[in-house]
């Protein structure tokens, strides 16, 4: 799609999402055509100002967001353009969960190594990606101008790592930055399956977890580090070894329990449930909600 066409009314209309009206204080039901026409005209003229954003703290992390709907549609359009042109596949949570189940069903002896990257978005290396996107002549001059403004606003030249949380374009940039690492893990000898959802990594291997762990640590992009509190290593025995108790693994908020029912089965029995950590988080939120209701009496908020 040519650079100017990614901001056409038809292209922007396809980027509307359920809930946009309420989230951005607009009426897409009544004024959809005029809103899209205005967004297209603003984007095409280069008048959308990417330096106007707000910051909010969510779970101790600073997140950026844009209130202006024209800006939101512009960033969505650029993200889609780059995703298509650079063939970036955004990780799908449901697809990954199904993949983990399929991997565990295989009766092959394997080791599972889970790692979590600390402060993922804040430590994404961006120097090479920034230059690649800004000077990429395959994108239109207008798109590159917007990208330059985005990086100048959120990732100035003196900063070699970190992208703003809360913006879809940041997720795409992070996937580009992690491509080399992802491929190196897949190519590492003994790696059977590799999954990564943002900062959460899971590797199934036929070699020992200690070998995988060392490789991950040595090849993790600078200045990234792993969170030791969210690291785990589990060994799943083969079909010739009875494992009546089963082995469990937490990943993406789920607990995967796999066991050999008897020594002759070619596959494992796998059970998936919500992880205990996730359950405790949900329980805490419910309790805090009731405590807040006892203080305020705000039934609408509690509901």
C-alpha positions in Angstrom: 0.0 0.0 0.0 1.5 3.3 -1.0 2.4 5.8 1.7 -0.3 8.3 0.9 -3.0 5.5 0.6 -2.5 4.2 4.1 -4.2 7.4 5.4 -7.1 7.2 3.0 -10.6 7.3 4.4 -11.2 3.7 3.4 -8.0 2.6 5.1 -8.6 4.5 8.3 -12.2 3.3 8.5 -11.0 -0.3 8.6 -8.9 0.6 11.7 -11.9 1.6 13.9 -12.3 -0.6 16.9 -15.2 -1.5 19.2 -15.2 0.8 22.1 -13.5 3.7 20.4 -16.5 6.0 20.8 -16.6 5.7 24.6 -12.8 5.6 25.0 -12.2 8.8 23.0 -15.4 10.7 23.7 -16.7 10.7 20.1 -19.9 9.4 18.4 -18.8 7.1 15.6 -22.4 5.9 15.1 -23.7 9.4 14.2 -20.6 11.1 12.8 -18.4 8.3 11.5 -18.0 9.7 8.0 -17.0 13.2 9.1 -14.6 11.9 11.8 -12.9 9.6 9.3 -12.7 12.3 6.6 -11.2 14.7 9.1 -8.6 12.2 10.3 -7.6 11.3 6.7 -7.2 15.0 5.8 -5.1 15.7 8.9 -2.9 12.7 8.4 -2.4 13.4 4.7 -1.5 17.0 5.3 1.1 16.1 7.9 -0.6 18.2 10.6 -1.1 15.5 13.2 1.0 16.4 16.2 2.6 13.3 17.8 4.2 15.4 20.6 0.8 15.9 22.3 0.3 12.9 24.6 -0.4 12.2 28.3 1.3 9.9 30.8 -0.4 7.7 33.4 0.9 5.3 36.0 -0.4 1.7 35.7 1.0 -0.8 38.1 4.0 1.3 38.8 4.8 1.7 35.1 4.6 4.9 33.1 2.2 4.5 30.1 1.7 7.0 27.3 -1.6 7.6 25.5 -3.1 9.9 23.0 -6.5 11.4 23.5 -6.8 12.8 20.0 -8.6 10.3 17.7 -6.8 11.5 14.6 -3.5 10.7 16.2 -4.7 7.2 17.3 -5.8 6.3 13.8 -2.6 7.7 12.3 -0.5 5.5 14.6 -2.6 2.5 13.9 -2.2 3.1 10.1 1.6 3.4 10.4 1.7 0.2 12.5 -0.3 -1.8 10.0 1.8 -0.4 7.1 5.1 -1.4 8.8 3.7 -4.8 9.9 2.8 -5.6 6.4 5.9 -4.3 4.7 8.3 -5.8 7.2 6.3 -9.0 7.7 6.0 -8.6 11.4 3.9 -11.3 13.0 2.5 -10.1 16.3 2.4 -13.0 18.9 -1.1 -14.3 19.4 -1.8 -15.3 23.0 -4.4 -18.0 22.2 -2.2 -19.5 19.5 0.7 -19.7 21.9 -1.4 -21.4 24.6 -2.6 -24.0 22.0 1.0 -24.5 20.9 2.2 -25.1 24.5 -0.6 -27.7 24.9 0.4 -29.5 21.7 4.0 -29.5 22.7 3.3 -31.0 26.1 1.1 -33.7 24.5 4.1 -35.1 22.7 5.6 -37.9 24.8 9.2 -36.9 24.0 11.4 -36.2 27.1 12.0 -32.4 27.3 13.0 -29.6 29.5 11.0 -26.4 29.8 12.8 -23.1 30.6 10.8 -20.0 31.3 12.2 -16.5 31.6 10.7 -13.1 32.0 12.4 -9.9 30.8 12.5 -7.2 33.4 11.1 -3.8 32.4 10.7 -5.0 28.8 9.5 -1.9 27.0 11.9 0.3 28.9 15.0 -1.7 27.9 14.2 -2.4 24.2 17.3 -1.5 22.1 16.1 1.1 19.5 19.1 2.7 17.8 19.3 0.3 14.8 15.5 0.1 14.5 15.1 3.9 14.7 17.6 4.5 11.9 16.1 1.6 9.8 12.6 3.0 10.0 13.4 6.7 9.6 15.7 6.2 6.6 13.7 3.4 4.9 12.9 4.7 1.4 10.3 2.0 0.9 8.0 4.0 3.2 6.8 7.4 2.0 8.4 10.6 3.1 5.3 11.5 5.0 5.4 8.2 7.0 9.1 8.7 7.7 8.4 12.2 8.9 5.8 11.0 11.3 8.2 8.2 12.5 11.0 10.7 13.0 8.7 12.9 15.2 7.5 9.8 17.1 11.1 8.9 18.0 12.2 12.4 18.7 9.2 12.7 21.1 9.6 9.4 22.9 13.1 8.1 22.0 15.5 11.0 21.4 18.9 10.3 19.8 20.8 10.4 23.1 18.6 7.5 24.2 19.6 4.1 22.9 16.9 2.0 24.5 13.3 2.2 25.6 9.9 2.7 23.9 6.7 4.1 25.5 4.2 1.7 27.0 0.6 1.8 25.9 1.1 2.6 22.2 0.6 0.0 19.6 3.6 1.2 17.5 5.8 0.4 20.5 4.7 -3.3 20.4 5.7 -3.5 16.7 9.1 -1.8 17.4 9.7 -4.3 20.2 9.0 -7.2 17.8 11.5 -5.9 15.3 14.1 -5.4 18.0 13.7 -9.0 19.2 13.8 -10.7 15.8 17.5 -11.6 15.9 17.3 -12.9 19.4 14.2 -14.9 18.6 15.8 -16.6 15.6 19.0 -17.3 17.5 17.0 -19.2 20.2 15.1 -21.2 17.6 18.4 -22.1 15.9 20.1 -23.2 19.1 20.9 -26.9 19.2 18.4 -28.9 21.2 15.6 -26.3 21.1 12.4 -28.1 20.4 9.8 -25.2 20.6 10.2 -21.6 21.4 7.5 -19.1 22.5 7.7 -15.5 23.4 4.7 -13.2 24.3 6.2 -9.7 24.8 8.5 -10.2 27.8 7.5 -13.8 28.7 9.7 -16.5 27.2 9.3 -20.3 27.2 11.7 -22.7 25.6 11.2 -26.5 25.3 14.4 -28.3 24.6 15.9 -31.8 24.5 19.1 -30.4 26.1 19.4 -29.5 29.8 17.8 -26.2 30.9 21.2 -25.0 32.2 22.4 -24.9 28.6 19.4 -23.0 27.4 19.6 -20.7 30.3 23.2 -19.8 29.6 22.4 -19.2 25.9 19.5 -17.0 26.7 21.5 -14.9 29.1 24.5 -14.5 26.7 22.3 -13.5 23.8 19.7 -11.3 25.4 20.0 -7.8 23.9 21.7 -5.1 26.0 20.6 -3.7 28.5 17.9 -6.3 29.1 17.9 -8.6 32.1 15.8 -11.5 33.4 13.6 -11.3 36.4 14.7 -14.1 38.8 11.4 -14.1 40.5 9.6 -15.2 37.3 12.1 -17.8 36.2 11.3 -21.5 36.1 12.7 -24.8 34.9 10.7 -28.0 34.6 11.7 -31.4 33.3 9.0 -33.5 31.6 10.1 -37.2 31.5 9.5 -39.5 28.5 6.8 -42.1 27.9 8.9 -44.9 29.4 8.9 -43.2 32.8 5.8 -43.4 34.9 4.9 -39.9 36.1 1.6 -40.3 38.0 2.0 -37.1 39.9 2.5 -35.0 36.8 4.7 -31.8 36.3 3.3 -28.3 36.2 4.4 -25.2 34.4 3.0 -21.6 34.8 3.0 -19.5 31.6 0.8 -16.5 30.5 -1.5 -16.8 33.5 -2.2 -20.5 33.0 -1.0 -23.6 34.8 -0.2 -26.5 32.4 0.0 -29.9 34.1 1.3 -32.8 32.1 1.8 -36.4 33.1 2.4 -39.8 31.7 -0.6 -41.9 32.6 1.4 -45.1 32.1 4.6 -46.2 30.6 3.2 -47.3 27.3 1.4 -44.1 26.2 2.9 -42.2 23.3 1.5 -38.9 24.5 0.9 -37.1 27.8 -2.3 -36.1 29.5 -2.4 -32.3 29.7 -4.7 -30.2 31.9 -4.9 -26.4 31.7 -6.2 -24.2 34.5 -5.7 -20.6 35.7 -2.4 -20.3 37.5 -2.4 -19.8 41.3 -0.6 -16.5 40.9 -3.4 -15.3 38.5 -6.1 -16.5 40.9 -4.5 -14.6 43.9 -4.3 -11.5 41.8 -8.0 -11.8 40.9 -9.0 -12.5 44.5 -7.0 -9.5 45.7 -8.8 -7.2 43.2 -12.2 -8.6 44.3 -11.4 -8.0 48.0 -10.1 -4.5 47.3 -13.2 -3.7 45.3 -15.5 -4.7 48.1 -13.4 -2.8 50.6 -13.7 0.3 48.4 -17.5 -0.3 48.1 -17.8 -0.4 51.9 -16.1 3.0 52.1 -17.9 4.7 49.2 -21.1 2.9 48.7 -20.6 3.3 44.9 -22.6 0.3 43.5 -22.1 1.3 39.9 -18.3 1.2 40.3 -18.4 -2.1 42.2 -20.6 -3.6 39.5 
